[in-house]
Amino acid sequence: MHSIAEGLAKKQRKISVAEFFERNKQILGFDTSTRALITSVKEAVDNALDACEEAGILPDILVELKSIDDDEYLIIVEDNGPGIVRKQIPHVFARLLYGSRFHSLKQSRGQQGIGISAAVLYSQLTTGKPTVVTSKIGDGFPAHRCTLLIDTKKNRPEILHDEMTHWEKSSGTRIELAMRGSYVRNRKQSVYGYLRSTAIVNPHAHITFIEPNGNKIVFERVTDKLPPQPREIKPHPYGIELGTFIKMAKESKARKLTSFLSSEFSSVSLQKAKEIIKIAGLDPSISPNKISLEDAKRIVDAFKKVKLMSPPTDCLSPIGEILIKRGLRKEMDALSPEFISTDKRNPSVYSGIPFMVETGIVYGGNLPADERVEILRFANRVPLLYQEGDCVITRGIKNMDWRRYGLQQRGGKGIPFGPAIILVHISSVNIPFTSESKEAIANVEEIEKEVKLSLQQCARKMKGHLSKKDRKVKAKNKFTLISKILPEIAKKSSEMLGKPTPPIDDVITKIMNIIWIDDDVQYEDGKIKSTISITNYKNKPQSFELYAALPDERELGEIKPEAQKVEEEYIMWKIEKIKPAEKIELSFQLMGMEKGDFEENILYVRGIDPVNVIGAEKWEGD
């Protein structure tokens, strides 16, 4: 037995992370030839977008696929970002778990330092060919061109060739890597599908895609405004684990426990630090470097007993309702959608980690009515193309009753059917992915709740649009019928009796018995004018409140007549005793917007039975 143990001991050796992923490449999303190609493009484009945004540069990205033989492709991804300094190029592209974002608590596409180097590793495994990286850090600087392999035993770059070269670009990075793969077109799970989805949630990016057959596709940017740059935050006490807390304490340069808690955690003031330490029963002047395991446990337990503010949310960079709508409209234009609704939730928190949910629904047009709705999932502006069934986004969609909003759903659960596309974007400093391939988000209860609340708001807008359209069609048919038949009846009756034709406006009003609300939205020179017309087709004067919902991120212009209340999300007018057959007009202007940003009013009424109102829904409150 002793000799067996010694023999086994001789076989044991340390393996590098590169060796591990060399044997387990499926973990990183390289399990099929089709997915390997998509994953490699995805990692390179994600890096390019992050680099451009951090440098304050509007991204201009080229993606090109060249066919080498039947199942081998050369992938080229080029950007106009800030470039990479010469000494960092080998480490960034040919060393796994090497990056600048792993310890940073702010929203970014990549954090682990695995992605692009994993693509280089896969290229090396499947073709044996090196990767070529060219980078330039600015005008007046030479470009550096490095030819690289990964030494998998050491997880270190192996530089085969390094030279200075001329590159006409002011700055940027270009990567060229060959790999075995399979290219498919016109599918959601394809390079084209990934780039199309990326263009929707990155409306500030200009992306050019050249397919293997030479076909050129351009995804134009729809805004020249870069997304807000997220700021790094400190860990929040509610989300800290015991081992992490001990590590932070041992590495802290603070001299006292109070200063350690107040300076290295978010939402902890000096007063709150003293309260935490008091509950833990510790000396506030003790050095954090000297606390014991039991002391650390007491502090972590005390965190849960003190009411702390949520962490700051300027670490997030949401897309915004208007830009989501622009992105969807641009990429869905060929489908001629009938209606697009969007929503953005206020930031929320799970385990002390801030996150935010944004959603959108595209409805109608040329979308198939008898097929399952298309789901577009995103995390930190990155499309999630695989593992749909394992994702909390899909779970949130399945657990909604879509039948009440106008879509088909068997049993009131499951993915709905109908002419719709559902988009969900989650931004966070730490997306809880289910695996290293970053394709599905774990079932976190707080995230599912926010997904459902946001989608319900979007779906209500869609239902309001459909209900308004349906009721207006029926009411118009009734009105047309009455307005044609009654005058003829009145005319014939008068002729038969030899009397003048009587006025019938009051009769039409009594038969219709509704408040008719029409809205018209016109765009001109960066300004949107919305006009709301109200006609009383009831036989008595009517009084009620009318609410007009306002879009996110807008500048409000002139309002006529003066509204009784103007809030962030709506305008409210009090309609006082509008007479039978009387028509009044209300209007407001939205400044600095583009055509398509606001196409239809979402209106609500209060103080009147909504059954008797055509063109508005019941007001449910703020």
C-alpha positions as CSV (number, residue, x, y, z in Angstrom):
1,M,0.0,0.0,0.0
2,H,2.9,2.3,0.8
3,S,4.5,1.8,-2.6
4,I,1.1,2.4,-4.3
5,A,0.7,5.7,-2.5
6,E,4.2,6.7,-3.5
7,G,3.5,5.8,-7.1
8,L,0.3,7.8,-7.1
9,A,2.2,10.8,-5.6
10,K,4.7,10.7,-8.5
11,K,1.9,11.1,-11.0
12,Q,0.4,14.2,-9.4
13,R,1.5,17.5,-10.8
14,K,0.2,21.1,-11.1
15,I,-1.8,22.0,-14.2
16,S,-2.2,25.5,-15.6
17,V,-5.6,27.1,-16.3
18,A,-4.7,27.0,-20.0
19,E,-4.2,23.2,-19.8
20,F,-7.5,22.8,-18.0
21,F,-9.5,24.7,-20.6
22,E,-7.5,22.9,-23.4
23,R,-9.2,19.7,-22.1
24,N,-12.5,21.4,-21.3
25,K,-13.1,23.9,-24.1
26,Q,-16.9,23.3,-24.0
27,I,-17.1,25.1,-20.7
28,L,-16.1,28.3,-22.5
29,G,-18.6,27.9,-25.4
30,F,-16.5,26.0,-27.9
31,D,-18.5,22.8,-27.9
32,T,-19.7,22.9,-31.5
33,S,-18.1,24.2,-34.7
34,T,-20.9,26.7,-35.3
35,R,-20.8,28.0,-31.7
36,A,-17.0,28.2,-31.7
37,L,-17.1,30.7,-34.6
38,I,-19.8,32.8,-32.9
39,T,-18.0,32.7,-29.5
40,S,-14.7,33.9,-31.0
41,V,-16.3,36.8,-32.9
42,K,-18.3,37.6,-29.7
43,E,-15.3,37.8,-27.5
44,A,-13.3,40.0,-29.9
45,V,-16.3,42.4,-30.5
46,D,-17.1,42.6,-26.8
47,N,-13.4,43.6,-26.1
48,A,-13.6,46.2,-28.9
49,L,-16.8,47.8,-27.6
50,D,-15.5,48.0,-24.0
51,A,-12.2,49.5,-25.1
52,C,-13.8,52.2,-27.3
53,E,-16.3,53.1,-24.6
54,E,-13.7,53.4,-21.9
55,A,-11.7,55.7,-24.1
56,G,-14.7,57.8,-25.1
57,I,-14.6,56.8,-28.7
58,L,-17.7,56.0,-30.8
59,P,-17.0,52.4,-31.9
60,D,-16.4,51.6,-35.5
61,I,-15.9,47.8,-35.8
62,L,-15.1,45.6,-38.7
63,V,-15.8,41.9,-38.6
64,E,-14.7,39.8,-41.5
65,L,-14.8,36.0,-42.1
66,K,-12.6,34.5,-44.8
67,S,-13.0,30.9,-45.9
68,I,-9.7,29.0,-45.9
69,D,-11.1,25.6,-46.8
70,D,-14.4,23.8,-46.2
71,D,-14.3,23.9,-42.4
72,E,-11.6,26.5,-41.7
73,Y,-12.1,30.2,-41.4
74,L,-9.9,33.3,-40.8
75,I,-11.6,35.6,-38.3
76,I,-10.6,39.3,-38.5
77,V,-12.0,41.8,-36.0
78,E,-10.7,45.4,-36.2
79,D,-11.7,48.4,-34.1
80,N,-10.8,52.1,-33.7
81,G,-10.3,52.0,-30.0
82,P,-7.3,53.3,-27.9
83,G,-5.1,50.3,-28.8
84,I,-2.9,48.2,-26.5
85,V,0.6,49.1,-25.4
86,R,3.3,46.7,-26.9
87,K,4.2,44.9,-23.7
88,Q,0.6,44.0,-22.8
89,I,-0.4,42.6,-26.2
90,P,1.0,39.0,-25.6
91,H,-0.6,38.9,-22.1
92,V,-4.1,40.2,-23.2
93,F,-4.4,37.8,-26.1
94,A,-2.3,34.7,-25.1
95,R,-2.7,34.3,-21.4
96,L,-5.9,33.1,-19.7
97,L,-7.3,34.9,-16.6
98,Y,-5.3,38.0,-17.3
99,G,-7.3,41.3,-17.4
100,S,-8.1,44.6,-15.7
101,R,-11.7,44.2,-14.8
102,F,-11.9,41.1,-12.6
103,H,-11.6,43.1,-9.3
104,S,-13.5,46.1,-10.6
105,L,-17.1,46.5,-9.3
106,K,-18.6,48.3,-12.3
107,Q,-20.6,47.2,-15.3
108,S,-18.5,45.8,-18.2
109,R,-18.9,43.1,-20.8
110,G,-15.9,41.1,-19.8
111,Q,-14.5,40.5,-16.3
112,Q,-12.8,37.2,-16.1
113,G,-9.9,37.7,-18.6
114,I,-10.7,34.4,-20.3
115,G,-12.7,35.3,-23.5
116,I,-10.3,36.4,-26.2
117,S,-7.4,34.3,-25.0
118,A,-9.8,31.3,-25.0
119,A,-10.5,32.0,-28.7
120,V,-6.8,32.1,-29.4
121,L,-6.4,28.8,-27.6
122,Y,-9.2,27.2,-29.6
123,S,-7.6,28.5,-32.8
124,Q,-4.3,27.0,-31.8
125,L,-5.9,23.7,-30.9
126,T,-7.9,23.3,-34.1
127,T,-5.5,24.6,-36.7
128,G,-2.1,24.8,-35.0
129,K,-1.7,28.3,-36.5
130,P,-0.7,31.3,-34.5
131,T,-2.8,34.4,-33.9
132,V,-1.7,37.8,-35.3
133,V,-2.5,41.0,-33.4
134,T,-1.8,44.5,-34.7
135,S,-2.3,47.5,-32.4
136,K,-1.6,51.2,-32.4
137,I,-2.0,53.6,-29.4
138,G,-2.3,56.9,-31.3
139,D,-1.0,59.3,-34.0
140,G,2.7,59.6,-34.0
141,F,3.2,56.1,-32.6
142,P,4.1,53.0,-34.7
143,A,1.8,50.0,-34.9
144,H,3.1,46.8,-33.3
145,R,2.3,43.5,-35.0
146,C,2.7,40.4,-32.8
147,T,2.4,36.7,-33.9
148,L,1.4,34.6,-30.8
149,L,0.8,31.1,-29.5
150,I,-0.1,30.1,-25.9
151,D,2.2,27.8,-23.9
152,T,-0.5,25.8,-22.3
153,K,1.8,24.2,-19.7
154,K,2.8,27.6,-18.3
155,N,-0.2,29.7,-19.4
156,R,2.2,32.1,-20.9
157,P,2.4,33.8,-24.3
158,E,4.9,32.5,-26.8
159,I,5.9,35.3,-29.2
160,L,6.8,34.0,-32.6
161,H,7.3,37.3,-34.3
162,D,7.2,40.9,-33.2
163,E,7.7,44.0,-35.5
164,M,6.8,47.6,-35.8
165,T,4.7,48.4,-38.9
166,H,2.9,51.2,-40.6
167,W,-0.9,51.3,-40.1
168,E,-3.0,54.1,-41.5
169,K,-5.5,54.1,-38.6
170,S,-5.0,56.7,-35.9
171,S,-5.4,54.0,-33.2
172,G,-7.0,50.7,-32.8
173,T,-6.5,46.9,-32.5
174,R,-6.9,44.2,-35.1
175,I,-6.9,40.4,-34.4
176,E,-6.6,37.7,-37.0
177,L,-7.1,34.1,-36.0
178,A,-7.8,30.9,-38.0
179,M,-10.0,28.1,-36.6
180,R,-12.1,25.1,-37.5
181,G,-15.7,26.1,-37.6
182,S,-19.0,26.1,-39.4
183,Y,-20.7,29.2,-40.8
184,V,-24.5,29.5,-41.0
185,R,-26.6,32.4,-42.1
186,N,-30.0,33.9,-41.3
187,R,-30.3,32.2,-37.9
188,K,-30.5,33.7,-34.5
189,Q,-27.6,31.5,-33.4
190,S,-25.1,32.7,-36.0
191,V,-22.5,35.4,-36.4
192,Y,-25.0,37.5,-38.3
193,G,-27.6,36.9,-35.5
194,Y,-25.1,37.9,-32.8
195,L,-24.1,41.1,-34.6
196,R,-27.7,42.0,-35.3
197,S,-28.5,41.6,-31.6
198,T,-25.4,43.5,-30.6
199,A,-26.5,46.4,-32.9
200,I,-29.9,46.6,-31.1
201,V,-28.4,47.1,-27.6
202,N,-25.4,49.1,-28.7
203,P,-27.1,51.8,-30.8
204,H,-23.9,54.0,-30.6
205,A,-21.8,51.4,-32.5
206,H,-21.2,51.2,-36.3
207,I,-20.5,47.6,-37.2
208,T,-19.4,46.3,-40.7
209,F,-19.7,42.6,-41.3
210,I,-18.1,40.9,-44.4
211,E,-19.4,37.3,-44.9
212,P,-17.2,34.5,-46.4
213,N,-18.9,35.1,-49.8
214,G,-17.9,38.7,-49.8
215,N,-21.4,40.0,-49.0
216,K,-21.1,43.3,-46.9
217,I,-23.6,44.1,-44.2
218,V,-23.5,47.4,-42.3
219,F,-25.2,47.9,-39.0
220,E,-25.5,51.7,-38.8
221,R,-25.3,53.6,-35.5
222,V,-28.5,55.4,-34.5
223,T,-27.0,57.8,-32.0
224,D,-23.8,59.7,-31.6
225,K,-24.1,59.7,-27.9
226,L,-21.9,57.3,-26.0
227,P,-23.4,55.4,-23.0
228,P,-22.7,56.9,-19.6
229,Q,-19.4,55.6,-18.3
230,P,-20.0,53.5,-15.2
231,R,-18.1,54.3,-12.1
232,E,-16.4,51.7,-9.9
233,I,-18.0,51.1,-6.5
234,K,-16.9,49.3,-3.3
235,P,-18.4,46.1,-2.1
236,H,-21.7,46.3,-0.2
237,P,-21.9,44.7,3.3
238,Y,-25.1,42.8,2.4
239,G,-23.4,40.8,-0.3
240,I,-20.1,40.1,1.3
241,E,-19.0,36.5,2.2
242,L,-17.0,35.6,5.2
243,G,-13.8,34.5,3.3
244,T,-13.9,37.7,1.2
245,F,-14.3,39.9,4.3
246,I,-11.3,38.2,6.1
247,K,-9.2,38.7,3.0
248,M,-10.1,42.4,2.7
249,A,-9.4,42.9,6.4
250,K,-6.0,41.2,6.2
251,E,-5.0,43.3,3.2
252,S,-6.4,46.6,4.5
253,K,-4.1,49.6,5.2
254,A,-6.6,51.0,7.7
255,R,-5.4,51.2,11.3
256,K,-8.8,50.9,13.0
257,L,-11.8,48.7,12.4
258,T,-14.1,51.7,12.1
259,S,-12.1,53.3,9.3
260,F,-11.8,50.0,7.6
261,L,-15.6,49.5,7.4
262,S,-16.4,53.1,6.5
263,S,-13.7,53.5,3.8
264,E,-13.7,50.1,2.1
265,F,-17.5,49.3,1.9
266,S,-20.2,51.2,0.1
267,S,-23.1,52.7,2.1
268,V,-21.2,52.5,5.4
269,S,-20.7,55.8,7.1
270,L,-18.5,56.3,10.2
271,Q,-21.7,56.3,12.3
272,K,-23.0,53.0,10.8
273,A,-19.5,51.5,11.2
274,K,-19.6,52.2,14.9
275,E,-23.2,50.7,15.1
276,I,-22.0,47.5,13.3
277,I,-19.0,47.1,15.6
278,K,-21.2,47.7,18.7
279,I,-23.6,45.0,17.7
280,A,-20.6,42.7,17.0
281,G,-19.3,43.5,20.5
282,L,-15.8,44.4,19.3
283,D,-13.3,47.1,20.1
284,P,-13.6,49.8,17.4
285,S,-9.9,50.7,17.7
286,I,-8.7,47.1,16.9
287,S,-6.6,46.7,13.7
288,P,-8.5,45.0,10.9
289,N,-5.3,43.0,10.2
290,K,-5.6,41.3,13.6
291,I,-9.2,40.2,13.8
292,S,-9.9,36.6,14.4
293,L,-12.2,34.2,12.5
294,E,-14.8,34.6,15.3
295,D,-14.5,38.4,15.2
296,A,-15.0,38.3,11.4
297,K,-18.1,36.1,11.8
298,R,-19.6,38.6,14.3
299,I,-19.1,41.5,12.0
300,V,-20.6,39.7,9.0
301,D,-23.6,38.7,11.1
302,A,-23.9,42.3,12.4
303,F,-24.1,43.6,8.8
304,K,-27.5,41.9,8.5
305,K,-28.8,43.6,11.6
306,V,-28.1,47.2,10.5
307,K,-30.2,49.0,8.0
308,L,-28.0,50.3,5.3
309,M,-28.7,52.2,2.1
310,S,-28.6,50.3,-1.2
311,P,-25.3,50.6,-3.1
312,P,-24.9,53.5,-5.5
313,T,-26.1,52.8,-9.0
314,D,-23.7,55.0,-11.1
315,C,-21.7,51.8,-11.6
316,L,-24.4,50.8,-14.1
317,S,-24.8,52.0,-17.7
318,P,-28.4,51.3,-18.9
319,I,-29.3,51.7,-22.6
320,G,-32.5,53.8,-22.0
321,E,-36.0,53.3,-23.4
322,I,-35.6,55.6,-26.4
323,L,-32.4,54.0,-27.6
324,I,-33.8,50.5,-27.2
325,K,-36.7,51.5,-29.3
326,R,-34.4,53.0,-32.0
327,G,-32.3,49.9,-32.0
328,L,-35.3,47.6,-32.3
329,R,-36.9,49.8,-35.0
330,K,-33.7,49.9,-37.1
331,E,-33.1,46.2,-37.0
332,M,-36.8,45.2,-37.3
333,D,-37.6,47.7,-40.0
334,A,-38.1,45.0,-42.7
335,L,-40.8,43.4,-40.5
336,S,-42.8,46.7,-40.5
337,P,-43.8,46.3,-36.8
338,E,-47.1,47.8,-35.8
339,F,-46.1,48.7,-32.2
340,I,-43.0,48.9,-30.0
341,S,-43.1,49.4,-26.3
342,T,-40.1,49.8,-23.9
343,D,-39.6,50.0,-20.2
344,K,-36.8,50.7,-17.8
345,R,-37.0,49.7,-14.1
346,N,-35.3,51.6,-11.3
347,P,-32.1,50.0,-10.1
348,S,-32.6,47.1,-7.6
349,V,-30.2,45.0,-5.5
350,Y,-29.6,41.3,-4.9
351,S,-27.1,40.2,-2.2
352,G,-25.8,43.7,-2.0
353,I,-25.1,43.8,-5.8
354,P,-26.9,46.5,-7.9
355,F,-28.6,45.6,-11.1
356,M,-31.2,47.1,-13.5
357,V,-33.7,45.6,-15.9
358,E,-34.8,47.1,-19.3
359,T,-37.3,45.5,-21.6
360,G,-39.0,45.9,-25.0
361,I,-41.8,44.3,-27.0
362,V,-42.1,44.5,-30.8
363,Y,-45.6,43.6,-32.0
364,G,-47.4,42.9,-35.3
365,G,-46.3,43.8,-38.8
366,N,-44.9,40.8,-40.7
367,L,-44.1,38.8,-37.6
368,P,-45.6,35.3,-37.7
369,A,-48.8,35.1,-35.6
370,D,-48.8,31.3,-35.1
371,E,-45.2,30.8,-34.0
372,R,-43.5,31.1,-30.6
373,V,-42.4,34.6,-29.8
374,E,-38.7,35.4,-30.4
375,I,-36.8,36.1,-27.1
376,L,-33.8,38.5,-27.2
377,R,-31.7,38.1,-24.0
378,F,-28.9,40.5,-23.1
379,A,-26.5,41.0,-20.1
380,N,-24.4,44.1,-20.0
381,R,-25.2,44.9,-23.6
382,V,-24.0,41.4,-24.8
383,P,-26.4,39.0,-26.5
384,L,-27.1,35.6,-24.9
385,L,-27.6,33.2,-27.7
386,Y,-27.5,29.8,-26.0
387,Q,-28.9,28.0,-23.0
388,E,-32.2,29.9,-23.2
389,G,-34.1,27.4,-21.1
390,D,-31.6,27.7,-18.1
391,C,-31.9,31.5,-17.9
392,V,-33.8,33.5,-15.3
393,I,-35.0,35.8,-18.1
394,T,-36.8,32.9,-19.8
395,R,-38.1,31.8,-16.4
396,G,-39.6,35.3,-15.9
397,I,-41.2,35.3,-19.3
398,K,-42.7,31.8,-18.8
399,N,-44.2,32.7,-15.4
400,M,-46.3,35.5,-16.8
401,D,-49.9,35.1,-18.0
402,W,-49.5,36.6,-21.5
403,R,-53.1,35.8,-22.4
404,R,-54.3,38.8,-20.5
405,Y,-52.1,41.0,-22.8
406,G,-53.3,39.6,-26.1
407,L,-50.8,36.7,-26.8
408,Q,-51.6,33.0,-26.9
409,Q,-50.3,30.8,-24.1
410,R,-51.3,27.3,-23.3
411,G,-52.4,26.9,-19.7
412,G,-51.3,30.5,-18.8
413,K,-47.6,29.4,-18.5
414,G,-44.7,28.8,-20.8
415,I,-43.3,30.9,-23.7
416,P,-46.2,32.6,-25.5
417,F,-47.1,32.4,-29.1
418,G,-48.0,35.4,-31.3
419,P,-46.6,38.1,-33.6
420,A,-44.1,39.5,-31.1
421,I,-40.5,39.8,-30.1
422,I,-39.6,40.2,-26.4
423,L,-36.3,41.9,-25.4
424,V,-34.8,41.8,-21.9
425,H,-31.6,43.5,-20.9
426,I,-30.0,43.1,-17.5
427,S,-27.1,45.3,-16.4
428,S,-25.1,44.7,-13.2
429,V,-21.6,44.9,-11.8
430,N,-21.7,41.1,-11.4
431,I,-24.0,39.2,-13.6
432,P,-24.7,35.8,-11.9
433,F,-24.0,33.6,-15.0
434,T,-24.6,29.8,-14.6
435,S,-21.2,29.0,-16.3
436,E,-18.0,30.4,-17.7
437,S,-19.5,30.5,-21.2
438,K,-21.8,33.3,-19.9
439,E,-24.9,32.3,-21.8
440,A,-27.5,32.1,-19.1
441,I,-28.2,34.0,-15.9
442,A,-28.9,32.1,-12.7
443,N,-32.4,32.0,-11.1
444,V,-32.0,34.8,-8.7
445,E,-35.4,35.6,-7.2
446,E,-34.9,39.4,-7.2
447,I,-33.9,39.4,-10.8
448,E,-36.9,37.4,-11.9
449,K,-39.2,39.7,-10.0
450,E,-37.8,42.8,-11.8
451,V,-37.9,41.1,-15.2
452,K,-41.6,40.3,-14.7
453,L,-42.5,43.8,-13.4
454,S,-40.8,45.4,-16.4
455,L,-42.3,43.1,-18.9
456,Q,-45.8,43.6,-17.4
457,Q,-45.4,47.3,-17.9
458,C,-44.4,46.8,-21.5
459,A,-47.2,44.3,-22.0
460,R,-49.8,46.8,-20.6
461,K,-48.7,49.3,-23.2
462,M,-49.1,46.7,-25.9
463,K,-52.5,45.7,-24.5
464,G,-53.6,49.3,-24.4
465,H,-52.6,49.7,-28.0
466,L,-54.5,46.6,-29.1
467,S,-57.5,47.4,-27.1
468,K,-57.7,51.0,-28.3
469,K,-57.3,49.8,-31.9
470,D,-60.0,47.2,-31.6
471,R,-62.5,49.4,-29.8
472,K,-61.9,52.3,-32.2
473,V,-62.6,50.0,-35.2
474,K,-65.8,48.8,-33.7
475,A,-66.9,52.2,-32.7
476,K,-66.1,53.7,-36.1
477,N,-68.0,51.0,-37.8
478,K,-71.0,51.7,-35.6
479,F,-70.7,55.5,-36.0
480,T,-70.3,55.1,-39.8
481,L,-73.4,52.9,-39.9
482,I,-75.5,55.3,-37.8
483,S,-74.3,58.4,-39.6
484,K,-75.3,56.9,-43.0
485,I,-78.6,55.2,-42.0
486,L,-80.2,57.7,-39.7
487,P,-80.0,60.7,-42.1
488,E,-81.6,58.6,-44.7
489,I,-84.4,57.5,-42.3
490,A,-84.9,61.1,-41.3
491,K,-85.0,62.3,-44.9
492,K,-87.5,59.6,-46.0
493,S,-89.7,60.1,-43.0
494,S,-89.8,63.8,-43.6
495,E,-90.7,63.3,-47.2
496,M,-93.5,60.9,-46.3
497,L,-95.0,63.3,-43.7
498,G,-94.3,66.4,-45.8
499,K,-92.3,68.0,-43.0
500,P,-88.7,69.4,-42.8
501,T,-85.9,67.0,-42.0
502,P,-85.3,67.1,-38.2
503,P,-81.7,67.5,-36.7
504,I,-80.4,64.2,-35.6
505,D,-77.0,65.1,-33.9
506,D,-78.6,64.6,-30.5
507,V,-80.0,61.2,-31.6
508,I,-76.5,60.0,-32.8
509,T,-75.0,61.2,-29.5
510,K,-77.5,59.2,-27.5
511,I,-76.9,56.0,-29.6
512,M,-73.1,56.3,-29.4
513,N,-73.0,57.1,-25.7
514,I,-69.2,57.4,-25.5
515,I,-66.3,59.7,-25.0
516,W,-64.2,59.5,-28.2
517,I,-60.4,60.3,-27.8
518,D,-58.1,60.6,-30.8
519,D,-54.4,61.3,-30.8
520,D,-52.1,62.5,-33.5
521,V,-48.3,62.6,-33.3
522,Q,-46.3,64.6,-35.8
523,Y,-42.5,65.0,-36.1
524,E,-40.7,68.0,-37.5
525,D,-37.1,69.2,-37.1
526,G,-36.3,67.4,-33.8
527,K,-39.6,68.3,-32.3
528,I,-42.6,66.0,-31.7
529,K,-46.1,67.6,-31.4
530,S,-48.8,65.4,-29.9
531,T,-52.4,66.5,-30.3
532,I,-55.2,64.8,-28.3
533,S,-58.8,65.4,-29.4
534,I,-61.7,64.6,-27.1
535,T,-65.3,64.5,-28.3
536,N,-68.3,64.0,-26.0
537,Y,-70.9,61.6,-27.6
538,K,-72.9,61.3,-24.5
539,N,-76.1,63.2,-23.7
540,K,-74.8,65.0,-20.6
541,P,-71.7,67.1,-19.8
542,Q,-68.8,65.0,-18.6
543,S,-65.9,65.7,-16.2
544,F,-62.9,63.5,-15.7
545,E,-59.0,63.5,-15.6
546,L,-56.9,62.6,-18.6
547,Y,-53.4,61.3,-18.2
548,A,-50.8,61.2,-21.0
549,A,-47.8,59.0,-20.4
550,L,-44.4,60.5,-21.2
551,P,-41.4,58.7,-22.7
552,D,-38.2,58.3,-20.8
553,E,-35.3,60.7,-21.4
554,R,-37.2,63.6,-23.0
555,E,-37.4,67.4,-22.8
556,L,-40.9,68.7,-22.4
557,G,-41.9,71.7,-24.5
558,E,-45.1,73.7,-24.7
559,I,-48.3,72.2,-23.1
560,K,-51.7,73.5,-24.2
561,P,-53.9,74.2,-22.3
562,E,-52.0,74.4,-19.0
563,A,-52.0,71.0,-17.3
564,Q,-53.1,70.5,-13.7
565,K,-50.1,68.2,-13.0
566,V,-46.8,67.5,-14.8
567,E,-44.8,64.7,-13.4
568,E,-41.7,62.8,-14.6
569,E,-43.9,60.0,-16.1
570,Y,-47.1,61.8,-17.2
571,I,-49.1,64.9,-17.8
572,M,-52.6,65.3,-16.3
573,W,-55.4,67.5,-17.4
574,K,-58.8,68.0,-15.6
575,I,-61.5,68.0,-18.2
576,E,-64.4,70.1,-16.8
577,K,-67.9,69.6,-18.1
578,I,-67.3,69.0,-21.8
579,K,-70.8,69.4,-23.4
580,P,-72.6,66.9,-25.5
581,A,-71.2,66.9,-29.1
582,E,-68.4,69.3,-28.0
583,K,-64.8,68.7,-29.1
584,I,-61.7,70.0,-27.3
585,E,-58.0,69.7,-28.1
586,L,-55.0,69.2,-25.8
587,S,-51.4,69.2,-27.0
588,F,-47.8,69.0,-25.8
589,Q,-44.4,69.0,-27.4
590,L,-41.3,66.8,-26.9
591,M,-38.0,68.3,-27.8
592,G,-34.7,66.9,-29.1
593,M,-36.2,63.6,-30.3
594,E,-36.0,61.7,-33.6
595,K,-38.7,60.4,-35.8
596,G,-40.0,57.1,-34.4
597,D,-39.0,57.8,-30.8
598,F,-42.6,58.6,-29.9
599,E,-45.4,57.4,-32.3
600,E,-48.5,56.9,-30.2
601,N,-49.9,58.3,-27.0
602,I,-50.7,56.0,-24.1
603,L,-53.7,57.6,-22.4
604,Y,-55.6,56.9,-19.2
605,V,-58.7,58.3,-17.6
606,R,-59.9,58.7,-14.0
607,G,-63.3,59.8,-12.7
608,I,-65.3,58.2,-15.5
609,D,-66.3,54.7,-16.4
610,P,-63.6,53.6,-18.9
611,V,-66.2,51.3,-20.6
612,N,-67.7,54.5,-22.0
613,V,-64.3,55.8,-23.2
614,I,-62.8,54.9,-26.6
615,G,-59.0,55.7,-26.9
616,A,-57.9,55.5,-23.3
617,E,-57.6,52.9,-20.5
618,K,-58.4,53.1,-16.8
619,W,-55.9,55.0,-14.7
620,E,-54.4,52.5,-12.1
621,G,-52.3,55.1,-10.3
622,D,-48.6,56.2,-10.3
